[in-house]
Amino acid sequence: MTIRAARDGPVAIITIDQPGRMNAFTMEMREQLWRQFEDLAEDDGVRAIILRGEGENFCAGADTGDMGAQSTGAFLRRMRWLHRMIRSITAIRKPVMAAVDGACVGAGWSIALACDFVLATPRVRFCQSFGRIGYVPDAAAVWQLSRLIGVMRAKEIVYSSRMVEADEALRLGLLLDIVQPQALMDEALTLARSLAAGAPLAIGMAKRQFEAAHALSLDQFLELEFNMQPLMATTSDHQEGLSAAREKRPPLFEGK
């Protein structure tokens, strides 16, 4: 397996494991990654997820051995699997964090952008390198970057195919924080554990709100809230949160 899964209590750790090729992903790895996330979506024991790369790089994008001349049917299959991989990350109703070191390039960057949070080391190098090979971005890179940093800056990064280093990424709002390499996983686990202690149903609903925010008018968004709030008021987690607040103790959420 070139996509490995491990557990730390309620936190799942998914590792892209092809360090000899800077964790570039093959067709098989696309399938493995989407299946891992689809399985985690149904695992109530998992409440937060960390996505990382083995060694000193996060992911150098698609393995070039899978690129080049191929039949139309094979190419369309490659794109379907790529899109299913991205959708499996964005659709999951649990917080997902990318712990990023070294190269984070092409669709590898798109994988990180699909996560809720990105922690990175000072030596990280982000790049949408498609222009260097006469290609166009895939894996929703333009959609993600436009939403996160605005159309004009996203265009400059994509058209130029230049490297974006850690300090600039943090300034642009593409990173939650910069962490030294030796502390990256410790910091990621600390944050993931704190998120895993939250109310799973409420976090899942909040993720839906963020997804809808850019597509809805204000009135439409308020209507979404109007439907969500009464539903969440019926959950056992909400009642536990209220009781814990009154009793001045940490809540114990069960996802019910």
KEMAR-545449 format. One line per 8 residues: number of its first residue (from 1); their letters; for each residue x, y, z of N, C-alpha, C, O. Coordinates in steps of 0.001 Angstrom, whole numbers, plus 500000, padded with zeros to 6 digits. Example, Ala and Ser with C-alpha at 12.3 -4.5 7.8 and 13.67 -1.06 7.14 Angstrom:
1	as	513190:494310:507800:512300:495500:507800:513200:496700:507800:514236:496681:508465; 512850:497750:507080:513670:498940:507140:512900:500030:507870:513409:501138:508039;
//
This chain:
1	mtiraard	500847:498791:500000:500000:500000:500000:500874:501247:500000:501789:501364:500815; 500604:502163:499108:501328:503432:499080:500541:504552:499754:501023:505682:499839; 499350:504253:500228:498595:505142:501119:498389:504366:502410:497695:503349:502421; 498991:504843:503504:498924:504137:504775:497980:504842:505731:497865:506068:505717; 497308:504062:506557:496402:504613:507565:496829:504136:508945:497189:502974:509130; 496783:505046:509909:497071:504715:511304:496088:505484:512174:495402:506391:511703; 496026:505108:513462:495105:505758:514388:495844:506239:515617:496751:505570:516112; 495455:507388:516100:495885:507908:517392:494604:508286:518124:494171:509437:518075;
9	gpvaiiti	494000:507313:518803:492698:507561:519429:491671:507932:518373:491484:507184:517413; 490996:509076:518527:489980:509482:517563:490548:510166:516317:489790:510625:515463; 491863:510234:516212:492509:510897:515075:493054:509849:514107:493824:508976:514505; 492657:509935:512849:493212:509087:511793:494362:509831:511121:494268:511030:510859; 495447:509111:510844:496608:509693:510171:496788:508962:508845:497080:507766:508820; 496613:509688:507748:496743:509125:506408:498065:509612:505818:498323:510815:505762; 498890:508677:505383:500224:509005:504884:500358:508625:503419:500100:507485:503033; 500763:509592:502609:501124:509333:501215:502551:508803:501238:503473:509523:501623;
17	dqpgrmna	502741:507564:500836:503998:506868:501117:504682:506405:499826:504669:505223:499483; 505272:507359:499132:506138:507049:497997:507311:508043:498015:507505:508802:497066; 508092:508025:499115:509107:509072:499302:510184:509090:498237:510775:510135:497967; 510445:507934:497624:511457:507891:496576:511094:508707:495356:511966:509050:494558; 509812:509024:495196:509325:509873:494102:508640:511120:494648:507721:511656:494029; 509091:511573:495804:508568:512779:496447:507059:512674:496669:506341:513673:496631; 506594:511441:496902:505176:511164:497186:504243:511546:496047:503059:511805:496266; 504786:511579:494816:503913:511727:493644:502958:510537:493613:503352:509414:493928;
25	ftmemreq	501704:510782:493235:500719:509720:493331:500381:509111:491973:500269:509797:490957; 500226:507793:492007:499876:507005:490836:498354:506835:490761:497623:507289:491641; 497899:506180:489703:496473:505874:489595:496005:505059:490792:494950:505335:491364; 496793:504050:491171:496391:503198:492289:496294:503993:493584:495424:503727:494414; 497179:504966:493761:497163:505777:494977:495934:506672:495021:495395:506930:496097; 495488:507145:493870:494242:507930:493844:493102:507104:494407:492332:507573:495246; 493001:505858:493933:491933:504983:494407:492087:504693:495893:491113:504741:496644; 493307:504392:496316:493538:504099:497731:493151:505282:498613:492561:505100:499678;
33	lwrqfedl	493484:506499:498167:493194:507672:498981:491703:507917:499076:491191:508192:500161; 490986:507820:497946:489546:508071:498039:488861:506984:498862:487920:507274:499601; 489318:505743:498744:488692:504679:499533:488969:504862:501029:488102:504597:501862; 490176:505315:501363:490471:505591:502763:489524:506643:503309:488968:506461:504392; 489327:507738:502591:488467:508809:503081:487005:508389:503096:486269:508789:503999; 486562:507601:502132:485180:507128:502157:484948:506184:503338:483880:506201:503950; 485945:505364:503655:485821:504500:504839:485802:505336:506122:485017:505064:507031; 486663:506348:506196:486714:507194:507396:485415:507968:507589:485021:508252:508720;
41	aeddgvra	484755:508308:506492:483482:509035:506593:482438:508232:507349:481551:508804:507983; 482538:506896:507285:481553:506030:507943:482035:505510:509288:481319:504754:509944; 483228:505898:509710:483797:505407:510962:483541:506438:512062:484218:507464:512128; 482576:506165:512909:482211:507120:513964:483308:507267:515011:483308:508236:515770; 484227:506334:515063:485318:506442:516019:486380:507446:515612:487214:507837:516429; 486356:507859:514371:487309:508865:513868:486621:510222:513846:485557:510383:513249; 487240:511191:514502:486633:512525:514598:487496:513614:513976:487035:514744:513816; 488723:513301:513627:489604:514261:512949:490632:513470:512158:490936:512323:512488;
49	iilrgege	491165:514089:511111:492060:513394:510188:493265:514278:509893:493130:515484:509683; 494440:513665:509881:495664:514333:509443:496127:513654:508160:496186:512427:508086; 496454:514454:507156:496978:513957:505893:498416:514453:505768:498668:515653:505875; 499354:513544:505544:500768:513890:505529:501486:513120:504427:500931:512192:503838; 502735:513521:504156:503578:512787:503232:504742:512148:503970:505265:512724:504923; 505146:510972:503542:506279:510298:504149:507577:511007:503759:507727:511446:502619; 508509:511118:504697:509792:511740:504403:509716:513256:504453:508976:513824:505256; 510483:513904:503592:510640:515358:503653:509805:516115:502630:510029:517307:502420;
57	nfcagadt	508842:515447:501987:507958:516107:501028:506521:515679:501277:506251:514562:501718; 505599:516603:500980:504182:516265:501100:503727:515481:499874:503336:514319:499984; 503778:516122:498701:503350:515447:497470:503750:516291:496268:503442:517480:496196; 504447:515652:495319:504887:516344:494105:503869:516245:492982:504214:516430:491815; 502618:515956:493323:501570:515894:492307:501465:514518:491690:501855:513520:492297; 500938:514471:490481:500749:513195:489791:502092:512628:489354:502970:513359:488896; 502239:511320:489500:503439:510638:489028:503488:510760:487502:502540:510371:486820; 504578:511293:486971:504667:511536:485521:504628:510247:484723:504374:510277:483519;
65	gdmgaqst	504872:509117:485366:504755:507842:484674:503337:507544:484248:503116:506725:483356; 502366:508199:484876:500958:508015:484516:500491:509023:483475:499344:508975:483031; 501375:509931:483087:500983:510995:482165:501483:510675:480763:502139:509656:480545; 501166:511556:479813:501617:511351:478445:500533:510717:477593:499355:510734:477952; 500939:510158:476457:499992:509616:475481:499205:508455:476081:499780:507534:476661; 497884:508513:475933:497010:507438:476357:495680:507603:475658:495387:508663:475106; 494882:506566:475682:493592:506636:475011:492682:507628:475704:492879:507961:476873; 491667:508104:474960:490711:509036:475547:490009:508418:476746:489811:509077:477767;
73	gaflrrmr	489632:507141:476617:488957:506477:477727:489828:506390:478959:489357:506609:480075; 491109:506068:478763:492024:505973:479903:492239:507336:480546:492328:507447:481769; 492322:508378:479711:492515:509723:480258:491294:510159:481065:491436:510734:482144; 490110:509891:480553:488894:510260:481283:488797:509506:482604:488343:510053:483608; 489222:508259:482596:489237:507490:483846:490209:508114:484833:489898:508221:486019; 491374:508525:484367:492353:509168:485239:491767:510416:485880:491979:510659:487068; 491022:511221:485098:490414:512430:485630:489297:512103:486611:489167:512768:487639; 488499:511102:486317:487422:510725:487248:487988:510307:488593:487450:510675:489637;
81	wlhrmirs	489069:509539:488575:489668:509091:489832:490293:510260:490575:490230:510323:491803; 490898:511188:489834:491459:512380:490469:490363:513175:491154:490523:513596:492300; 489255:513383:490465:488156:514169:491023:487495:513444:492191:487083:514077:493163; 487394:512137:492100:486809:511399:493221:487690:511523:494452:487190:511603:495574; 489017:511537:494240:489950:511708:495346:489729:513055:496031:489640:513123:497257; 489639:514129:495239:489437:515466:495807:488080:515551:496506:487980:516093:497607; 487042:515020:495871:485707:515076:496479:485660:514313:497798:484982:514736:498735; 486374:513194:497878:486336:512402:499115:486923:513179:500286:486518:512982:501431;
89	itairkpv	487878:514062:499999:488478:514879:501065:487555:516034:501432:487308:516278:502613; 487047:516739:500440:486221:517916:500727:484854:517544:501291:484268:518313:502053; 484342:516372:500923:482976:516013:501321:482886:515453:502726:481799:515434:503303; 483988:514997:503294:483910:514351:504600:483495:515368:505665:483978:516500:505662; 482610:514971:506567:482069:515879:507580:482890:515852:508862:482344:515913:509964; 484180:515762:508709:485104:515747:509838:486251:516698:509502:486588:516851:508328; 486857:517341:510501:487970:518247:510209:489178:517484:509682:489568:516454:510230; 489761:518010:508608:490914:517393:507963:492053:518408:507942:491864:519563:507561;
97	maavdgac	493227:517963:508354:494385:518837:508404:495507:518269:507558:495835:517087:507670; 496099:519102:506712:497287:518713:505960:498511:519160:506739:498632:520331:507100; 499423:518224:506999:500711:518532:507623:501749:518482:506513:502114:517402:506047; 502228:519654:506085:502948:519774:504822:504407:520154:505044:504723:521110:505751; 505277:519378:504422:506702:519657:504438:507216:519564:503003:506656:518827:502192; 508269:520301:502689:508936:520170:501407:508046:520510:500226:507307:521494:500252; 508127:519677:499181:507394:519945:497939:505902:519678:498110:505496:518642:498636; 505108:520623:497662:503645:520493:497629:503213:521112:496309:502905:522303:496244;
105	vgagwsia	503191:520306:495266:503192:520804:493886:502009:520243:493107:501570:519118:493348; 501497:521044:492169:500449:520593:491269:499239:520091:492031:498739:520757:492937; 498767:518894:491649:497608:518326:492336:497922:517990:493787:497004:517838:494594; 499207:517870:494137:499565:517708:495542:499145:518915:496353:498677:518778:497483; 499312:520109:495776:498856:521323:496447:497330:521324:496520:496753:521748:497521; 496685:520853:495466:495222:520788:495496:494724:519878:496606:493701:520163:497228; 495429:518793:496859:495054:517904:497965:495122:518658:499285:494221:518548:500117; 496197:519429:499477:496313:520213:500710:495217:521270:500788:494638:521479:501854;
113	lacdfvla	494924:521940:499672:493885:522973:499652:492502:522395:499944:491623:523106:500432; 492306:521109:499649:491008:520473:499910:490786:520229:501395:489659:519973:501820; 491856:520307:502191:491735:520099:503635:491217:521370:504320:491263:522457:503744; 490732:521222:505534:490218:522369:506287:491334:523273:506785:491175:524492:506851; 492463:522668:507133:493589:523418:507689:494880:522912:507061:494989:521747:506678; 495856:523813:506964:497185:523429:506489:498221:523957:507470:498307:525162:507707; 499007:523047:508038:500207:523394:508793:501397:523071:507910:501401:522041:507235; 502410:523931:507900:503559:523700:507024:504848:524093:507714:504853:524870:508668;
121	tprvrfcq	505934:523546:507215:507252:523874:507728:507835:525051:506942:507318:525393:505879; 508906:525677:507449:509520:526788:506725:510099:526396:505375:510312:527258:504522; 510358:525111:505168:510974:524689:503906:509958:524240:502859:510339:523685:501829; 508678:524473:503109:507649:524074:502156:507772:524890:500870:508169:526055:500893; 507423:524256:499745:507426:524916:498442:506133:524542:497727:505950:523402:497301; 505242:525523:497604:503999:525326:496883:504165:525787:495437:504860:526767:495171; 503530:525084:494510:503617:525513:493112:502498:524878:492299:502215:523687:492436; 501867:525679:491457:501000:525169:490403:501837:525172:489122:501880:526163:488393;
129	sfgrigyv	502489:524063:488872:503552:523995:487864:503075:523618:486468:503893:523351:485588; 501775:523592:486255:501226:523087:484996:501715:523876:483784:501952:523300:482722; 501867:525194:483940:502301:526010:482815:503669:525616:482293:503974:525832:481120; 504487:525044:483149:505842:524647:482740:505825:523480:481764:506794:523260:481037; 504727:522731:481745:504625:521606:480814:503494:521827:479806:503001:520872:479205; 503083:523087:479622:502035:523395:478652:500715:522752:478989:500028:522229:478111; 500356:522788:480261:499170:522088:480743:498301:523077:481511:498678:524237:481676; 497162:522635:481973:496238:523489:482709:495995:522860:484080:495992:521634:484191;
137	pdaaavwq	495792:523661:485125:495575:523091:486460:494376:522153:486509:493403:522307:485771; 494482:521180:487402:493376:520254:487622:493122:520130:489123:493672:520887:489923; 492291:519176:489489:491994:518886:490899:491454:520105:491640:491678:520251:492842; 490748:520977:490931:490064:522144:491510:491015:523203:492045:490620:524004:492893; 492260:523229:491572:493233:524200:492078:492764:525639:491871:492824:526444:492800; 492299:525971:490668:491865:527344:490385:490654:527703:491229:490572:528820:491740; 489718:526786:491386:488524:527024:492210:488915:527299:493653:488409:528240:494264; 489808:526491:494201:490233:526668:495594:491013:527968:495780:490712:528747:496684;
145	lsrligvm	492013:528205:494929:492844:529399:495096:492029:530676:494927:492231:531637:495669; 491114:530699:493966:490288:531896:493750:489461:532233:494978:489318:533403:495334; 488923:531227:495617:488119:531443:496814:488969:531895:497988:488533:532724:498787; 490175:531361:498100:490999:531614:499277:491772:532919:499212:491923:533601:500226; 492263:533277:498028:493151:534444:497952:492705:535475:496919:493383:536485:496735; 491583:535244:496242:491108:536198:495245:491596:535847:493850:492630:535201:493678; 490835:536281:492864:491096:535874:491481:492424:536416:490965:493181:535677:490335; 492724:537693:491217:493914:538282:490616:495191:537611:491104:496055:537281:490291;
153	rakeivys	495334:537401:492412:496539:536753:492931:496591:535297:492490:497668:534783:492188; 495435:534621:492449:495414:533239:491979:495893:533154:490534:496654:532250:490187; 495457:534081:489694:495916:534098:488302:497428:534262:488221:498092:533568:487451; 497968:535176:489014:499420:535428:488969:500199:534175:489349:501212:533861:488724; 499730:533454:490374:500424:532242:490819:500316:531144:489774:501290:530434:489520; 499153:530997:489168:498951:529937:488173:499660:530265:486862:500359:529416:486310; 499490:531483:486359:500092:531835:485072:501614:531781:485127:502256:531372:484159; 502193:532190:486246:503654:532258:486351:504287:530910:486675:505473:530708:486415;
161	srmveade	503523:529997:487232:504043:528692:487692:505194:528855:488682:506085:528007:488745; 505178:529933:489448:506281:530199:490374:506069:529483:491697:504974:529013:492005; 507149:529413:492474:507082:528831:493799:506494:529833:494803:506795:531026:494754; 505670:529337:495695:505154:530115:496820:505734:529486:498076:505464:528324:498379; 506530:530254:498804:507175:529719:499992:506336:529991:501240:505308:530665:501183; 506795:529457:502353:505974:529415:503559:505518:530791:504021:504338:530967:504323; 506410:531767:504087:506045:533079:504611:504959:533732:503767:504015:534312:504303; 505092:533638:502449:504069:534224:501582:502747:533477:501718:501684:534095:501772;
169	alrlglll	502813:532149:501773:501584:531365:501920:500850:531724:503199:499622:531812:503210; 501594:531930:504274:500965:532331:505536:500337:533707:505393:499218:533928:505855; 501041:534628:504762:500528:535983:504582:499255:535990:503725:498353:536794:503960; 499185:535107:502749:498024:535040:501868:496836:534307:502495:495739:534308:501935; 497048:533693:503637:495975:532953:504283:495850:531519:503814:494812:530890:504018; 496908:530981:503178:496902:529606:502702:497407:528622:503749:497324:527409:503556; 497928:529138:504853:498412:528311:505951:497774:528759:507255:497477:529939:507445; 497569:527807:508144:497148:528145:509499:498337:528592:510325:498231:529511:511137;
177	divqpqal	499493:527924:510111:500687:528262:510875:501904:527625:510225:501785:526689:509435; 503088:528151:510574:504365:527582:510156:504999:526924:511375:505097:527534:512439; 505426:525680:511212:505930:524870:512324:507264:524252:511904:507419:523837:510755; 508211:524189:512813:509491:523560:512504:509284:522079:512151:508403:521426:512710; 510100:521547:511217:509878:520167:510749:509776:519137:511862:508920:518253:511814; 510638:519242:512862:510643:518236:513929:509401:518309:514816:509103:517366:515550; 508686:519417:514748:507489:519591:515583:506194:519488:514784:505109:519612:515352; 506293:519263:513477:505104:519334:512620:504022:518356:513055:502874:518760:513244;
185	mdealtla	504355:517091:513216:503328:516108:513565:502817:516299:514983:501637:516070:515248; 503682:516716:515897:503215:516987:517256:502178:518103:517256:501149:518000:517924; 502449:519165:516509:501500:520282:516433:500213:519851:515737:499116:520221:516156; 500357:519070:514679:499171:518601:513964:498307:517727:514863:497083:517855:514868; 498940:516845:515619:498190:515973:516521:497527:516758:517645:496403:516445:518039; 498205:517767:518161:497613:518584:519222:496339:519255:518733:495315:519238:519416; 496411:519848:517541:495226:520501:516992:494145:519483:516654:492968:519712:516934; 494535:518360:516053:493551:517349:515668:492835:516790:516888:491623:516576:516852;
193	rslaagap	493567:516554:517960:492928:516037:519180:491946:517044:519757:490882:516665:520245; 492297:518328:519703:491371:519341:520227:490105:519410:519371:489008:519587:519900; 490252:519273:518070:489085:519265:517188:488261:518000:517384:487032:518035:517322; 488949:516873:517623:488242:515613:517829:487391:515641:519094:486443:514866:519221; 487721:516525:520027:486927:516640:521255:485650:517446:521040:484798:517506:521927; 485513:518065:519871:484331:518863:519578:483119:518001:519252:483205:516774:519219; 482003:518651:519015:480760:517951:518709:480742:517559:517235:480678:518440:516378; 480798:516263:516912:480926:515845:515513:479806:516328:514594:480062:516769:513474;
201	laigmakr	478571:516244:515068:477453:516668:514218:477509:518160:513948:477241:518604:512832; 477858:518936:514970:477932:520388:514803:479056:520779:513852:478883:521674:513024; 480213:520113:513961:481324:520412:513053:480942:520055:511625:481241:520803:510694; 480285:518918:511449:479846:518537:510110:478894:519552:509499:479004:519877:508316; 477963:520053:510297:477031:521067:509807:477746:522380:509504:477438:523044:508514; 478704:522753:510356:479461:523982:510104:480248:523878:508803:480375:524863:508075; 480785:522677:508503:481475:522489:507227:480520:522718:506063:480903:523318:505059; 479299:522253:506183:478308:522495:505130:478029:523989:504965:477846:524473:503849;
209	qfeaahal	478000:524702:506068:477774:526148:505976:478912:526833:505216:478666:527674:504351; 480142:526475:505537:481272:527084:504834:481247:526757:503350:481550:527612:502518; 480886:525519:503014:480810:525137:501610:479762:525955:500855:479959:526319:499695; 478653:526236:501524:477549:526933:500873:477733:528442:500840:477112:529123:500024; 478570:528968:501710:478633:530418:501913:478907:531203:500640:478325:532268:500437; 479786:530692:499776:480156:531446:498582:479155:531282:497440:479181:532045:496474; 478284:530299:497550:477354:530031:496456:475969:530622:496698:475171:530718:495766; 475672:531017:497926:474330:531464:498274:474287:532977:498496:475274:533593:498898;
217	sldqflel	473135:533549:498227:472901:534928:498627:472736:534973:500142:472632:533934:500794; 472713:536190:500699:472518:536317:502143:471198:535695:502562:471153:534952:503542; 470123:535981:501839:468827:535413:502204:468828:533894:502113:468251:533219:502967; 469470:533354:501088:469545:531897:500962:470354:531281:502092:470013:530214:502602; 471429:531961:502479:472247:531429:503563:471482:531474:504883:471555:530536:505676; 470758:532549:505116:469960:532629:506339:468893:531537:506367:468558:531022:507434; 468362:531185:505204:467398:530091:505134:468061:528758:505498:467455:527910:506152; 469313:528590:505064:470057:527392:505433:470227:527321:506944:470005:526269:507544;
225	efnmqplm	470619:528435:507566:470728:528489:509028:469387:528172:509690:469324:527469:510698; 468320:528708:509096:466974:528530:509643:466618:527042:509731:465916:526621:510650; 467103:526256:508775:466827:524821:508779:467798:524042:509658:467431:523021:510240; 469020:524517:509755:470035:523781:510504:469902:523941:512010:470009:522965:512752; 469674:525150:512458:469689:525416:513898:468640:524589:514665:468984:523979:515677; 467386:524549:514223:466407:523725:514961:466780:522247:514975:466542:521555:515964; 467366:521761:513874:467780:520366:513822:468865:520092:514855:468798:519097:515576; 469864:520967:514931:470956:520761:515875:470488:520914:517322:471087:520335:518229;
233	attsdhqe	469435:521680:517543:468915:521849:518896:468344:520552:519458:468187:520418:520672; 468031:519595:518582:467452:518328:519037:468512:517283:519376:468176:516186:519822; 469779:517606:519171:470824:516592:519378:471176:516451:520857:471065:517395:521639; 471606:515239:521212:472088:515001:522575:473357:515799:522850:473590:516231:523979; 474178:515995:521818:475410:516775:521994:475095:518208:522408:475793:518777:523248; 474061:518790:521833:473698:520158:522208:473280:520209:523672:473676:521114:524407; 472482:519241:524090:472058:519214:525488:473256:519001:526418:473322:519593:527495; 474198:518158:526000:475407:517937:526791:476240:519209:526866:476789:519529:527919;
241	glsaarek	476338:519938:525752:477087:521194:525759:476486:522214:526702:477209:522911:527413; 475147:522308:526711:474480:523234:527627:474697:522820:529082:474963:523660:529942; 474582:521522:529348:474776:521040:530723:476208:521300:531184:476437:521732:532313; 477164:521032:530301:478566:521240:530664:478850:522707:530943:479604:523034:531859; 478247:523596:530152:478448:525026:530372:477882:525455:531718:478504:526240:532434; 476702:524943:532066:476088:525299:533346:476881:524740:534520:476988:525368:535573; 477444:523531:534316:478162:522866:535406:479647:523195:535415:480402:522696:536249; 480060:524050:534467:481451:524499:534385:482433:523308:534298:483388:523210:535068;
249	rpplfegk	482163:522416:533339:483019:521259:533106:483186:521071:531597:482386:521598:530822; 484198:520339:531173:484360:520066:529740:483229:519171:529243:482848:518229:529938; 482687:519439:528069:481630:518575:527543:482185:517261:527016:483341:517194:526599; 481374:516228:527035:481734:514933:526486:480757:514611:525351:479680:514056:525572; 481157:514968:524153:480275:514809:522998:480359:513400:522433:481443:512822:522353; 479209:512842:522039:479150:511466:521542:478712:511399:520083:478621:510307:519522; 478443:512527:519468:478002:512501:518075:476582:512006:517915:476252:511313:516952; 475730:512380:518891:474326:511927:518865:473391:513113:519022:472172:512942:519026;
//
